[in-house]
Amino acid sequence: MQNLIQIRWHGRGGQGAKTAALMLADVVFSTGKYVQGFPEYGPERMGAPITAYNRITDNKIRVHSNIYEPDYVVVVDETLFETVDVTKGLSKEGALIVNTARNKNEIEKLLNGYQGRIYTVDARRISMETLGRYFPNTPMLAAVVKVSGLMPDETFLNEMQQSLEQKFAGKPAVVEGNMQALKSTLQEVS
């Protein structure tokens, strides 16, 4: 399939990886693309490893399976490096996006020889500063959009503003905090 972008999310139950994948699907769909956003279900519980996926293309999507060779991998919880091979199937032309306060060199040492691009963002710090609580999914959503170039920043922010206003009608502080988290991440992801 031409122009296909595949994203795999790794997180823990309760961190919002599934929600971020679904929000990304909603935002990308609103720009006229075909999308899939879905979690891989198992015996999930708070804190257990989970996986979610996105497929994005200009054409109809006819495949309905997990993603084994992603273009981008988003790691919402860096402790997963200890138990999950997050780079499995990820080519060196792809990119790994990690929620961490560590630098790229420290992360690279944990990746069993992965030689592709690595991007980091401190989603904990950003979410604490902008939302007052630890919600890493909002910053990680912005990070994957920035790294992948799925859409221009301004388009992404406009679509997210509309989506958040619908989702959190009557809670302007939640919308404002999430928008600030998105903007901060777009500037800081490296």
VENHU-V419457 format. One record per run of one state. SS is the DSSP state (H for helix, E for strand, - for the rest). FROM is the first residue (numbers start at 1). TO is the last residue. If there is no record, write none. Layout:
ss:SS from:FROM to:TO
ss:SS from:FROM to:TO
This chain:
ss:- from:1 to:4
ss:E from:5 to:12
ss:- from:13 to:16
ss:H from:17 to:29
ss:- from:30 to:33
ss:E from:34 to:40
ss:- from:41 to:48
ss:E from:49 to:57
ss:- from:58 to:71
ss:E from:72 to:75
ss:- from:76 to:77
ss:H from:78 to:82
ss:- from:83 to:94
ss:E from:95 to:99
ss:- from:100 to:103
ss:H from:104 to:108
ss:- from:109 to:116
ss:E from:117 to:121
ss:- from:122 to:122
ss:H from:123 to:131
ss:- from:132 to:135
ss:H from:136 to:148
ss:- from:149 to:152
ss:H from:153 to:167
ss:- from:168 to:171
ss:H from:172 to:188
ss:- from:189 to:190
